Amino acid sequence: MSEMTMDERIKRINELYHLSQKRKLTDEEKAEQSHLRWEYVNAIKKNLSSQLESITIVEPDGSKRKVTKKQ
């Protein structure tokens, strides 16, 4: 499968969902659906991480600190 945009991935995920409501998906379609969902979730996680990394917290005393990942 060629590289898809996020909108194309979402459209295809929805197409497969609607198809699954009409009939049983083939093993190939199930694998494609699973892979597309995995790509979508990972893209969302990456986007959220990027947004969180750009946040600076201003403390009441005026000091600033970056948001850090909990260990």
PDB file of N, H, CA, C and O in Angstrom:
ATOM      1  N   MET A   1       0.849  -1.178   0.000  1.00  0.00           N
ATOM      2  CA  MET A   1       0.000   0.000   0.000  1.00  0.00           C
ATOM      3  C   MET A   1       0.892   1.236   0.000  1.00  0.00           C
ATOM      4  O   MET A   1       1.869   1.302   0.745  1.00  0.00           O
ATOM      5  N   SER A   2       0.560   2.196  -0.820  1.00  0.00           N
ATOM      6  H   SER A   2      -0.234   2.142  -1.426  1.00  0.00           H
ATOM      7  CA  SER A   2       1.346   3.420  -0.879  1.00  0.00           C
ATOM      8  C   SER A   2       1.094   4.265   0.361  1.00  0.00           C
ATOM      9  O   SER A   2       0.148   4.026   1.112  1.00  0.00           O
ATOM     10  N   GLU A   3       1.950   5.251   0.562  1.00  0.00           N
ATOM     11  H   GLU A   3       2.719   5.445  -0.047  1.00  0.00           H
ATOM     12  CA  GLU A   3       1.834   6.127   1.725  1.00  0.00           C
ATOM     13  C   GLU A   3       0.521   6.897   1.657  1.00  0.00           C
ATOM     14  O   GLU A   3       0.197   7.507   0.638  1.00  0.00           O
ATOM     15  N   MET A   4      -0.227   6.862   2.750  1.00  0.00           N
ATOM     16  H   MET A   4       0.036   6.366   3.578  1.00  0.00           H
ATOM     17  CA  MET A   4      -1.531   7.522   2.817  1.00  0.00           C
ATOM     18  C   MET A   4      -1.449   8.719   3.756  1.00  0.00           C
ATOM     19  O   MET A   4      -0.676   8.726   4.713  1.00  0.00           O
ATOM     20  N   THR A   5      -2.255   9.724   3.465  1.00  0.00           N
ATOM     21  H   THR A   5      -2.883   9.719   2.687  1.00  0.00           H
ATOM     22  CA  THR A   5      -2.368  10.839   4.396  1.00  0.00           C
ATOM     23  C   THR A   5      -3.242  10.385   5.570  1.00  0.00           C
ATOM     24  O   THR A   5      -3.910   9.354   5.499  1.00  0.00           O
ATOM     25  N   MET A   6      -3.224  11.160   6.632  1.00  0.00           N
ATOM     26  H   MET A   6      -2.681  11.998   6.689  1.00  0.00           H
ATOM     27  CA  MET A   6      -4.036  10.814   7.795  1.00  0.00           C
ATOM     28  C   MET A   6      -5.523  10.806   7.424  1.00  0.00           C
ATOM     29  O   MET A   6      -6.265   9.930   7.869  1.00  0.00           O
ATOM     30  N   ASP A   7      -5.956  11.760   6.623  1.00  0.00           N
ATOM     31  H   ASP A   7      -5.353  12.471   6.261  1.00  0.00           H
ATOM     32  CA  ASP A   7      -7.362  11.799   6.206  1.00  0.00           C
ATOM     33  C   ASP A   7      -7.727  10.555   5.407  1.00  0.00           C
ATOM     34  O   ASP A   7      -8.818  10.011   5.574  1.00  0.00           O
ATOM     35  N   GLU A   8      -6.830  10.102   4.545  1.00  0.00           N
ATOM     36  H   GLU A   8      -5.943  10.544   4.409  1.00  0.00           H
ATOM     37  CA  GLU A   8      -7.074   8.891   3.759  1.00  0.00           C
ATOM     38  C   GLU A   8      -7.132   7.660   4.660  1.00  0.00           C
ATOM     39  O   GLU A   8      -7.953   6.768   4.448  1.00  0.00           O
ATOM     40  N   ARG A   9      -6.257   7.616   5.667  1.00  0.00           N
ATOM     41  H   ARG A   9      -5.590   8.341   5.839  1.00  0.00           H
ATOM     42  CA  ARG A   9      -6.282   6.500   6.622  1.00  0.00           C
ATOM     43  C   ARG A   9      -7.620   6.449   7.359  1.00  0.00           C
ATOM     44  O   ARG A   9      -8.240   5.391   7.470  1.00  0.00           O
ATOM     45  N   ILE A  10      -8.052   7.595   7.855  1.00  0.00           N
ATOM     46  H   ILE A  10      -7.548   8.455   7.765  1.00  0.00           H
ATOM     47  CA  ILE A  10      -9.316   7.662   8.600  1.00  0.00           C
ATOM     48  C   ILE A  10     -10.479   7.250   7.698  1.00  0.00           C
ATOM     49  O   ILE A  10     -11.365   6.505   8.116  1.00  0.00           O
ATOM     50  N   LYS A  11     -10.467   7.739   6.464  1.00  0.00           N
ATOM     51  H   LYS A  11      -9.747   8.344   6.124  1.00  0.00           H
ATOM     52  CA  LYS A  11     -11.527   7.375   5.524  1.00  0.00           C
ATOM     53  C   LYS A  11     -11.552   5.861   5.300  1.00  0.00           C
ATOM     54  O   LYS A  11     -12.620   5.248   5.289  1.00  0.00           O
ATOM     55  N   ARG A  12     -10.363   5.258   5.122  1.00  0.00           N
ATOM     56  H   ARG A  12      -9.496   5.756   5.131  1.00  0.00           H
ATOM     57  CA  ARG A  12     -10.299   3.818   4.884  1.00  0.00           C
ATOM     58  C   ARG A  12     -10.707   3.024   6.129  1.00  0.00           C
ATOM     59  O   ARG A  12     -11.379   1.998   6.014  1.00  0.00           O
ATOM     60  N   ILE A  13     -10.307   3.488   7.311  1.00  0.00           N
ATOM     61  H   ILE A  13      -9.762   4.321   7.405  1.00  0.00           H
ATOM     62  CA  ILE A  13     -10.728   2.838   8.561  1.00  0.00           C
ATOM     63  C   ILE A  13     -12.253   2.845   8.641  1.00  0.00           C
ATOM     64  O   ILE A  13     -12.864   1.834   8.988  1.00  0.00           O
ATOM     65  N   ASN A  14     -12.860   3.972   8.324  1.00  0.00           N
ATOM     66  H   ASN A  14     -12.364   4.794   8.042  1.00  0.00           H
ATOM     67  CA  ASN A  14     -14.317   4.083   8.360  1.00  0.00           C
ATOM     68  C   ASN A  14     -14.981   3.197   7.310  1.00  0.00           C
ATOM     69  O   ASN A  14     -16.012   2.579   7.572  1.00  0.00           O
ATOM     70  N   GLU A  15     -14.382   3.140   6.113  1.00  0.00           N
ATOM     71  H   GLU A  15     -13.544   3.642   5.900  1.00  0.00           H
ATOM     72  CA  GLU A  15     -14.918   2.268   5.063  1.00  0.00           C
ATOM     73  C   GLU A  15     -14.919   0.812   5.530  1.00  0.00           C
ATOM     74  O   GLU A  15     -15.904   0.094   5.356  1.00  0.00           O
ATOM     75  N   LEU A  16     -13.808   0.391   6.121  1.00  0.00           N
ATOM     76  H   LEU A  16     -13.008   0.975   6.262  1.00  0.00           H
ATOM     77  CA  LEU A  16     -13.721  -0.988   6.594  1.00  0.00           C
ATOM     78  C   LEU A  16     -14.710  -1.245   7.728  1.00  0.00           C
ATOM     79  O   LEU A  16     -15.296  -2.325   7.808  1.00  0.00           O
ATOM     80  N   TYR A  17     -14.897  -0.266   8.595  1.00  0.00           N
ATOM     81  H   TYR A  17     -14.422   0.611   8.530  1.00  0.00           H
ATOM     82  CA  TYR A  17     -15.873  -0.415   9.671  1.00  0.00           C
ATOM     83  C   TYR A  17     -17.278  -0.613   9.091  1.00  0.00           C
ATOM     84  O   TYR A  17     -17.996  -1.536   9.475  1.00  0.00           O
ATOM     85  N   HIS A  18     -17.655   0.266   8.163  1.00  0.00           N
ATOM     86  H   HIS A  18     -17.072   1.016   7.851  1.00  0.00           H
ATOM     87  CA  HIS A  18     -18.991   0.171   7.577  1.00  0.00           C
ATOM     88  C   HIS A  18     -19.163  -1.136   6.801  1.00  0.00           C
ATOM     89  O   HIS A  18     -20.240  -1.732   6.815  1.00  0.00           O
ATOM     90  N   LEU A  19     -18.122  -1.569   6.140  1.00  0.00           N
ATOM     91  H   LEU A  19     -17.247  -1.085   6.129  1.00  0.00           H
ATOM     92  CA  LEU A  19     -18.161  -2.846   5.433  1.00  0.00           C
ATOM     93  C   LEU A  19     -18.367  -3.999   6.416  1.00  0.00           C
ATOM     94  O   LEU A  19     -19.096  -4.950   6.134  1.00  0.00           O
ATOM     95  N   SER A  20     -17.705  -3.896   7.587  1.00  0.00           N
ATOM     96  H   SER A  20     -17.112  -3.124   7.816  1.00  0.00           H
ATOM     97  CA  SER A  20     -17.835  -4.953   8.594  1.00  0.00           C
ATOM     98  C   SER A  20     -19.245  -5.025   9.172  1.00  0.00           C
ATOM     99  O   SER A  20     -19.644  -6.058   9.711  1.00  0.00           O
ATOM    100  N   GLN A  21     -20.002  -3.931   9.062  1.00  0.00           N
ATOM    101  H   GLN A  21     -19.678  -3.092   8.624  1.00  0.00           H
ATOM    102  CA  GLN A  21     -21.381  -3.925   9.534  1.00  0.00           C
ATOM    103  C   GLN A  21     -22.312  -4.637   8.546  1.00  0.00           C
ATOM    104  O   GLN A  21     -23.403  -5.081   8.901  1.00  0.00           O
ATOM    105  N   LYS A  22     -21.844  -4.730   7.291  1.00  0.00           N
ATOM    106  H   LYS A  22     -20.957  -4.369   7.003  1.00  0.00           H
ATOM    107  CA  LYS A  22     -22.648  -5.363   6.243  1.00  0.00           C
ATOM    108  C   LYS A  22     -22.306  -6.839   6.064  1.00  0.00           C
ATOM    109  O   LYS A  22     -23.174  -7.664   5.777  1.00  0.00           O
ATOM    110  N   ARG A  23     -21.023  -7.155   6.239  1.00  0.00           N
ATOM    111  H   ARG A  23     -20.317  -6.485   6.472  1.00  0.00           H
ATOM    112  CA  ARG A  23     -20.574  -8.535   6.061  1.00  0.00           C
ATOM    113  C   ARG A  23     -19.307  -8.759   6.871  1.00  0.00           C
ATOM    114  O   ARG A  23     -18.709  -7.818   7.392  1.00  0.00           O
ATOM    115  N   LYS A  24     -18.915 -10.005   6.968  1.00  0.00           N
ATOM    116  H   LYS A  24     -19.401 -10.770   6.545  1.00  0.00           H
ATOM    117  CA  LYS A  24     -17.689 -10.345   7.691  1.00  0.00           C
ATOM    118  C   LYS A  24     -16.480  -9.932   6.841  1.00  0.00           C
ATOM    119  O   LYS A  24     -16.431 -10.207   5.642  1.00  0.00           O
ATOM    120  N   LEU A  25     -15.502  -9.265   7.482  1.00  0.00           N
ATOM    121  H   LEU A  25     -15.542  -9.042   8.456  1.00  0.00           H
ATOM    122  CA  LEU A  25     -14.294  -8.866   6.763  1.00  0.00           C
ATOM    123  C   LEU A  25     -13.420 -10.080   6.478  1.00  0.00           C
ATOM    124  O   LEU A  25     -13.398 -11.045   7.243  1.00  0.00           O
ATOM    125  N   THR A  26     -12.699 -10.011   5.358  1.00  0.00           N
ATOM    126  H   THR A  26     -12.716  -9.228   4.737  1.00  0.00           H
ATOM    127  CA  THR A  26     -11.738 -11.069   5.052  1.00  0.00           C
ATOM    128  C   THR A  26     -10.544 -10.914   5.980  1.00  0.00           C
ATOM    129  O   THR A  26     -10.382  -9.877   6.624  1.00  0.00           O
ATOM    130  N   ASP A  27      -9.712 -11.938   6.050  1.00  0.00           N
ATOM    131  H   ASP A  27      -9.843 -12.781   5.527  1.00  0.00           H
ATOM    132  CA  ASP A  27      -8.508 -11.854   6.887  1.00  0.00           C
ATOM    133  C   ASP A  27      -7.613 -10.709   6.435  1.00  0.00           C
ATOM    134  O   ASP A  27      -7.008 -10.027   7.262  1.00  0.00           O
ATOM    135  N   GLU A  28      -7.527 -10.496   5.128  1.00  0.00           N
ATOM    136  H   GLU A  28      -8.018 -11.050   4.456  1.00  0.00           H
ATOM    137  CA  GLU A  28      -6.704  -9.404   4.592  1.00  0.00           C
ATOM    138  C   GLU A  28      -7.270  -8.045   5.009  1.00  0.00           C
ATOM    139  O   GLU A  28      -6.520  -7.142   5.379  1.00  0.00           O
ATOM    140  N   GLU A  29      -8.587  -7.908   4.946  1.00  0.00           N
ATOM    141  H   GLU A  29      -9.196  -8.642   4.646  1.00  0.00           H
ATOM    142  CA  GLU A  29      -9.229  -6.657   5.358  1.00  0.00           C
ATOM    143  C   GLU A  29      -9.067  -6.416   6.850  1.00  0.00           C
ATOM    144  O   GLU A  29      -8.838  -5.284   7.275  1.00  0.00           O
ATOM    145  N   LYS A  30      -9.184  -7.472   7.647  1.00  0.00           N
ATOM    146  H   LYS A  30      -9.369  -8.392   7.302  1.00  0.00           H
ATOM    147  CA  LYS A  30      -8.975  -7.346   9.091  1.00  0.00           C
ATOM    148  C   LYS A  30      -7.553  -6.891   9.402  1.00  0.00           C
ATOM    149  O   LYS A  30      -7.340  -6.039  10.265  1.00  0.00           O
ATOM    150  N   ALA A  31      -6.581  -7.467   8.692  1.00  0.00           N
ATOM    151  H   ALA A  31      -6.754  -8.159   7.991  1.00  0.00           H
ATOM    152  CA  ALA A  31      -5.175  -7.093   8.896  1.00  0.00           C
ATOM    153  C   ALA A  31      -4.956  -5.638   8.502  1.00  0.00           C
ATOM    154  O   ALA A  31      -4.258  -4.901   9.199  1.00  0.00           O
ATOM    155  N   GLU A  32      -5.547  -5.226   7.395  1.00  0.00           N
ATOM    156  H   GLU A  32      -6.114  -5.825   6.829  1.00  0.00           H
ATOM    157  CA  GLU A  32      -5.425  -3.830   6.945  1.00  0.00           C
ATOM    158  C   GLU A  32      -6.050  -2.894   7.973  1.00  0.00           C
ATOM    159  O   GLU A  32      -5.467  -1.863   8.310  1.00  0.00           O
ATOM    160  N   GLN A  33      -7.223  -3.245   8.467  1.00  0.00           N
ATOM    161  H   GLN A  33      -7.697  -4.082   8.193  1.00  0.00           H
ATOM    162  CA  GLN A  33      -7.917  -2.424   9.464  1.00  0.00           C
ATOM    163  C   GLN A  33      -7.073  -2.288  10.728  1.00  0.00           C
ATOM    164  O   GLN A  33      -6.921  -1.196  11.276  1.00  0.00           O
ATOM    165  N   SER A  34      -6.534  -3.401  11.175  1.00  0.00           N
ATOM    166  H   SER A  34      -6.657  -4.288  10.730  1.00  0.00           H
ATOM    167  CA  SER A  34      -5.705  -3.398  12.377  1.00  0.00           C
ATOM    168  C   SER A  34      -4.463  -2.528  12.189  1.00  0.00           C
ATOM    169  O   SER A  34      -4.097  -1.755  13.074  1.00  0.00           O
ATOM    170  N   HIS A  35      -3.827  -2.661  11.040  1.00  0.00           N
ATOM    171  H   HIS A  35      -4.125  -3.289  10.321  1.00  0.00           H
ATOM    172  CA  HIS A  35      -2.613  -1.882  10.753  1.00  0.00           C
ATOM    173  C   HIS A  35      -2.931  -0.384  10.671  1.00  0.00           C
ATOM    174  O   HIS A  35      -2.198   0.441  11.216  1.00  0.00           O
ATOM    175  N   LEU A  36      -4.017  -0.044   9.995  1.00  0.00           N
ATOM    176  H   LEU A  36      -4.612  -0.715   9.552  1.00  0.00           H
ATOM    177  CA  LEU A  36      -4.397   1.366   9.867  1.00  0.00           C
ATOM    178  C   LEU A  36      -4.741   1.968  11.225  1.00  0.00           C
ATOM    179  O   LEU A  36      -4.385   3.112  11.507  1.00  0.00           O
ATOM    180  N   ARG A  37      -5.425   1.209  12.060  1.00  0.00           N
ATOM    181  H   ARG A  37      -5.714   0.279  11.831  1.00  0.00           H
ATOM    182  CA  ARG A  37      -5.748   1.694  13.408  1.00  0.00           C
ATOM    183  C   ARG A  37      -4.478   1.902  14.218  1.00  0.00           C
ATOM    184  O   ARG A  37      -4.350   2.896  14.934  1.00  0.00           O
ATOM    185  N   TRP A  38      -3.538   0.963  14.107  1.00  0.00           N
ATOM    186  H   TRP A  38      -3.643   0.156  13.526  1.00  0.00           H
ATOM    187  CA  TRP A  38      -2.253   1.071  14.810  1.00  0.00           C
ATOM    188  C   TRP A  38      -1.517   2.332  14.364  1.00  0.00           C
ATOM    189  O   TRP A  38      -1.001   3.075  15.199  1.00  0.00           O
ATOM    190  N   GLU A  39      -1.465   2.581  13.044  1.00  0.00           N
ATOM    191  H   GLU A  39      -1.884   1.977  12.366  1.00  0.00           H
ATOM    192  CA  GLU A  39      -0.809   3.794  12.529  1.00  0.00           C
ATOM    193  C   GLU A  39      -1.493   5.051  13.051  1.00  0.00           C
ATOM    194  O   GLU A  39      -0.831   6.017  13.432  1.00  0.00           O
ATOM    195  N   TYR A  40      -2.819   5.032  13.066  1.00  0.00           N
ATOM    196  H   TYR A  40      -3.357   4.248  12.756  1.00  0.00           H
ATOM    197  CA  TYR A  40      -3.587   6.186  13.520  1.00  0.00           C
ATOM    198  C   TYR A  40      -3.304   6.486  14.997  1.00  0.00           C
ATOM    199  O   TYR A  40      -3.027   7.630  15.355  1.00  0.00           O
ATOM    200  N   VAL A  41      -3.372   5.478  15.835  1.00  0.00           N
ATOM    201  H   VAL A  41      -3.596   4.548  15.544  1.00  0.00           H
ATOM    202  CA  VAL A  41      -3.134   5.653  17.272  1.00  0.00           C
ATOM    203  C   VAL A  41      -1.707   6.150  17.515  1.00  0.00           C
ATOM    204  O   VAL A  41      -1.502   7.044  18.336  1.00  0.00           O
ATOM    205  N   ASN A  42      -0.730   5.590  16.824  1.00  0.00           N
ATOM    206  H   ASN A  42      -0.897   4.863  16.157  1.00  0.00           H
ATOM    207  CA  ASN A  42       0.650   6.036  16.999  1.00  0.00           C
ATOM    208  C   ASN A  42       0.839   7.474  16.550  1.00  0.00           C
ATOM    209  O   ASN A  42       1.593   8.220  17.175  1.00  0.00           O
ATOM    210  N   ALA A  43       0.172   7.877  15.481  1.00  0.00           N
ATOM    211  H   ALA A  43      -0.441   7.271  14.973  1.00  0.00           H
ATOM    212  CA  ALA A  43       0.260   9.268  15.023  1.00  0.00           C
ATOM    213  C   ALA A  43      -0.338  10.212  16.060  1.00  0.00           C
ATOM    214  O   ALA A  43       0.208  11.287  16.305  1.00  0.00           O
ATOM    215  N   ILE A  44      -1.452   9.819  16.669  1.00  0.00           N
ATOM    216  H   ILE A  44      -1.895   8.945  16.469  1.00  0.00           H
ATOM    217  CA  ILE A  44      -2.085  10.641  17.714  1.00  0.00           C
ATOM    218  C   ILE A  44      -1.153  10.763  18.917  1.00  0.00           C
ATOM    219  O   ILE A  44      -0.978  11.852  19.462  1.00  0.00           O
ATOM    220  N   LYS A  45      -0.559   9.653  19.327  1.00  0.00           N
ATOM    221  H   LYS A  45      -0.701   8.768  18.884  1.00  0.00           H
ATOM    222  CA  LYS A  45       0.372   9.676  20.464  1.00  0.00           C
ATOM    223  C   LYS A  45       1.565  10.582  20.179  1.00  0.00           C
ATOM    224  O   LYS A  45       1.980  11.359  21.040  1.00  0.00           O
ATOM    225  N   LYS A  46       2.111  10.483  18.979  1.00  0.00           N
ATOM    226  H   LYS A  46       1.773   9.852  18.280  1.00  0.00           H
ATOM    227  CA  LYS A  46       3.274  11.297  18.606  1.00  0.00           C
ATOM    228  C   LYS A  46       2.901  12.780  18.609  1.00  0.00           C
ATOM    229  O   LYS A  46       3.665  13.618  19.090  1.00  0.00           O
ATOM    230  N   ASN A  47       1.728  13.095  18.071  1.00  0.00           N
ATOM    231  H   ASN A  47       1.108  12.415  17.680  1.00  0.00           H
ATOM    232  CA  ASN A  47       1.270  14.476  18.035  1.00  0.00           C
ATOM    233  C   ASN A  47       1.073  15.020  19.445  1.00  0.00           C
ATOM    234  O   ASN A  47       1.481  16.144  19.739  1.00  0.00           O
ATOM    235  N   LEU A  48       0.457  14.239  20.310  1.00  0.00           N
ATOM    236  H   LEU A  48       0.126  13.326  20.072  1.00  0.00           H
ATOM    237  CA  LEU A  48       0.225  14.664  21.691  1.00  0.00           C
ATOM    238  C   LEU A  48       1.555  14.869  22.417  1.00  0.00           C
ATOM    239  O   LEU A  48       1.718  15.849  23.143  1.00  0.00           O
ATOM    240  N   SER A  49       2.505  13.955  22.227  1.00  0.00           N
ATOM    241  H   SER A  49       2.373  13.158  21.637  1.00  0.00           H
ATOM    242  CA  SER A  49       3.822  14.095  22.858  1.00  0.00           C
ATOM    243  C   SER A  49       4.501  15.380  22.416  1.00  0.00           C
ATOM    244  O   SER A  49       5.086  16.090  23.234  1.00  0.00           O
ATOM    245  N   SER A  50       4.425  15.681  21.124  1.00  0.00           N
ATOM    246  H   SER A  50       3.950  15.104  20.460  1.00  0.00           H
ATOM    247  CA  SER A  50       5.024  16.915  20.606  1.00  0.00           C
ATOM    248  C   SER A  50       4.390  18.141  21.236  1.00  0.00           C
ATOM    249  O   SER A  50       5.082  19.093  21.597  1.00  0.00           O
ATOM    250  N   GLN A  51       3.063  18.114  21.369  1.00  0.00           N
ATOM    251  H   GLN A  51       2.501  17.341  21.076  1.00  0.00           H
ATOM    252  CA  GLN A  51       2.371  19.246  21.983  1.00  0.00           C
ATOM    253  C   GLN A  51       2.783  19.413  23.439  1.00  0.00           C
ATOM    254  O   GLN A  51       3.022  20.531  23.895  1.00  0.00           O
ATOM    255  N   LEU A  52       2.865  18.303  24.172  1.00  0.00           N
ATOM    256  H   LEU A  52       2.671  17.394  23.802  1.00  0.00           H
ATOM    257  CA  LEU A  52       3.228  18.385  25.584  1.00  0.00           C
ATOM    258  C   LEU A  52       4.662  18.857  25.774  1.00  0.00           C
ATOM    259  O   LEU A  52       4.957  19.592  26.716  1.00  0.00           O
ATOM    260  N   GLU A  53       5.562  18.433  24.870  1.00  0.00           N
ATOM    261  H   GLU A  53       5.322  17.836  24.104  1.00  0.00           H
ATOM    262  CA  GLU A  53       6.960  18.845  24.982  1.00  0.00           C
ATOM    263  C   GLU A  53       7.145  20.344  24.759  1.00  0.00           C
ATOM    264  O   GLU A  53       8.144  20.915  25.197  1.00  0.00           O
ATOM    265  N   SER A  54       6.195  20.985  24.086  1.00  0.00           N
ATOM    266  H   SER A  54       5.383  20.522  23.731  1.00  0.00           H
ATOM    267  CA  SER A  54       6.321  22.417  23.815  1.00  0.00           C
ATOM    268  C   SER A  54       5.707  23.286  24.918  1.00  0.00           C
ATOM    269  O   SER A  54       5.760  24.514  24.840  1.00  0.00           O
ATOM    270  N   ILE A  55       5.130  22.662  25.933  1.00  0.00           N
ATOM    271  H   ILE A  55       5.086  21.665  25.996  1.00  0.00           H
ATOM    272  CA  ILE A  55       4.474  23.403  27.013  1.00  0.00           C
ATOM    273  C   ILE A  55       5.493  23.804  28.085  1.00  0.00           C
ATOM    274  O   ILE A  55       6.331  23.005  28.504  1.00  0.00           O
ATOM    275  N   THR A  56       5.395  25.049  28.508  1.00  0.00           N
ATOM    276  H   THR A  56       4.714  25.698  28.167  1.00  0.00           H
ATOM    277  CA  THR A  56       6.191  25.550  29.623  1.00  0.00           C
ATOM    278  C   THR A  56       5.223  25.950  30.736  1.00  0.00           C
ATOM    279  O   THR A  56       4.256  26.676  30.503  1.00  0.00           O
ATOM    280  N   ILE A  57       5.495  25.472  31.928  1.00  0.00           N
ATOM    281  H   ILE A  57       6.280  24.883  32.116  1.00  0.00           H
ATOM    282  CA  ILE A  57       4.649  25.796  33.082  1.00  0.00           C
ATOM    283  C   ILE A  57       5.276  26.973  33.819  1.00  0.00           C
ATOM    284  O   ILE A  57       6.467  26.967  34.130  1.00  0.00           O
ATOM    285  N   VAL A  58       4.458  27.978  34.092  1.00  0.00           N
ATOM    286  H   VAL A  58       3.490  27.983  33.839  1.00  0.00           H
ATOM    287  CA  VAL A  58       4.910  29.137  34.867  1.00  0.00           C
ATOM    288  C   VAL A  58       4.401  28.936  36.288  1.00  0.00           C
ATOM    289  O   VAL A  58       3.194  28.905  36.531  1.00  0.00           O
ATOM    290  N   GLU A  59       5.331  28.802  37.217  1.00  0.00           N
ATOM    291  H   GLU A  59       6.311  28.827  37.020  1.00  0.00           H
ATOM    292  CA  GLU A  59       4.997  28.586  38.624  1.00  0.00           C
ATOM    293  C   GLU A  59       4.547  29.903  39.261  1.00  0.00           C
ATOM    294  O   GLU A  59       4.825  30.976  38.726  1.00  0.00           O
ATOM    295  N   PRO A  60       3.854  29.826  40.401  1.00  0.00           N
ATOM    296  CA  PRO A  60       3.393  31.054  41.078  1.00  0.00           C
ATOM    297  C   PRO A  60       4.527  32.036  41.401  1.00  0.00           C
ATOM    298  O   PRO A  60       4.308  33.247  41.436  1.00  0.00           O
ATOM    299  N   ASP A  61       5.736  31.513  41.637  1.00  0.00           N
ATOM    300  H   ASP A  61       5.913  30.529  41.608  1.00  0.00           H
ATOM    301  CA  ASP A  61       6.861  32.414  41.945  1.00  0.00           C
ATOM    302  C   ASP A  61       7.478  33.019  40.683  1.00  0.00           C
ATOM    303  O   ASP A  61       8.448  33.770  40.778  1.00  0.00           O
ATOM    304  N   GLY A  62       6.935  32.704  39.507  1.00  0.00           N
ATOM    305  H   GLY A  62       6.147  32.094  39.430  1.00  0.00           H
ATOM    306  CA  GLY A  62       7.436  33.274  38.258  1.00  0.00           C
ATOM    307  C   GLY A  62       8.442  32.398  37.534  1.00  0.00           C
ATOM    308  O   GLY A  62       8.778  32.666  36.380  1.00  0.00           O
ATOM    309  N   SER A  63       8.927  31.352  38.197  1.00  0.00           N
ATOM    310  H   SER A  63       8.654  31.135  39.134  1.00  0.00           H
ATOM    311  CA  SER A  63       9.882  30.460  37.537  1.00  0.00           C
ATOM    312  C   SER A  63       9.166  29.631  36.466  1.00  0.00           C
ATOM    313  O   SER A  63       7.959  29.397  36.536  1.00  0.00           O
ATOM    314  N   LYS A  64       9.939  29.201  35.489  1.00  0.00           N
ATOM    315  H   LYS A  64      10.919  29.391  35.433  1.00  0.00           H
ATOM    316  CA  LYS A  64       9.380  28.436  34.383  1.00  0.00           C
ATOM    317  C   LYS A  64      10.042  27.073  34.331  1.00  0.00           C
ATOM    318  O   LYS A  64      11.218  26.925  34.662  1.00  0.00           O
ATOM    319  N   ARG A  65       9.260  26.065  33.907  1.00  0.00           N
ATOM    320  H   ARG A  65       8.304  26.186  33.639  1.00  0.00           H
ATOM    321  CA  ARG A  65       9.825  24.729  33.719  1.00  0.00           C
ATOM    322  C   ARG A  65       9.083  24.029  32.590  1.00  0.00           C
ATOM    323  O   ARG A  65       7.905  24.284  32.341  1.00  0.00           O
ATOM    324  N   LYS A  66       9.795  23.152  31.924  1.00  0.00           N
ATOM    325  H   LYS A  66      10.752  22.945  32.126  1.00  0.00           H
ATOM    326  CA  LYS A  66       9.213  22.364  30.845  1.00  0.00           C
ATOM    327  C   LYS A  66       8.439  21.200  31.442  1.00  0.00           C
ATOM    328  O   LYS A  66       8.740  20.737  32.542  1.00  0.00           O
ATOM    329  N   VAL A  67       7.446  20.736  30.712  1.00  0.00           N
ATOM    330  H   VAL A  67       7.201  21.111  29.818  1.00  0.00           H
ATOM    331  CA  VAL A  67       6.722  19.527  31.120  1.00  0.00           C
ATOM    332  C   VAL A  67       7.654  18.368  30.853  1.00  0.00           C
ATOM    333  O   VAL A  67       8.251  18.281  29.780  1.00  0.00           O
ATOM    334  N   THR A  68       7.784  17.473  31.826  1.00  0.00           N
ATOM    335  H   THR A  68       7.299  17.544  32.697  1.00  0.00           H
ATOM    336  CA  THR A  68       8.654  16.312  31.654  1.00  0.00           C
ATOM    337  C   THR A  68       7.844  15.028  31.773  1.00  0.00           C
ATOM    338  O   THR A  68       6.800  14.985  32.424  1.00  0.00           O
ATOM    339  N   LYS A  69       8.342  14.009  31.143  1.00  0.00           N
ATOM    340  H   LYS A  69       9.190  14.044  30.614  1.00  0.00           H
ATOM    341  CA  LYS A  69       7.681  12.707  31.164  1.00  0.00           C
ATOM    342  C   LYS A  69       7.930  12.047  32.511  1.00  0.00           C
ATOM    343  O   LYS A  69       9.057  12.024  33.005  1.00  0.00           O
ATOM    344  N   LYS A  70       6.850  11.501  33.108  1.00  0.00           N
ATOM    345  H   LYS A  70       5.935  11.519  32.707  1.00  0.00           H
ATOM    346  CA  LYS A  70       7.004  10.793  34.368  1.00  0.00           C
ATOM    347  C   LYS A  70       7.730   9.493  34.141  1.00  0.00           C
ATOM    348  O   LYS A  70       7.548   8.837  33.116  1.00  0.00           O
ATOM    349  N   GLN A  71       8.545   9.125  35.088  1.00  0.00           N
ATOM    350  H   GLN A  71       8.693   9.659  35.921  1.00  0.00           H
ATOM    351  CA  GLN A  71       9.285   7.869  34.996  1.00  0.00           C
ATOM    352  C   GLN A  71       8.549   6.750  35.624  1.00  0.00           C
ATOM    353  O   GLN A  71       9.034   5.619  35.632  1.00  0.00           O
TER     354      GLN A  71
END
